[in-house]
């Protein structure tokens, strides 16, 4: 699922709401072993555009 996230998230990054929805789906689909990899990849690629969405999405998963 990690590779799927790496394909789909760049394609939906033009829209804040679509990115938020797809990121939530990807977070729920990846296993716990891949969650840190997804988080690191997302912050490397989307931190400048969507740092608030990333922080919120990954803090919800951690809770």
Helices and strands as residue ranges (DSSP letters): H 2-12, H 16-29, H 32-62
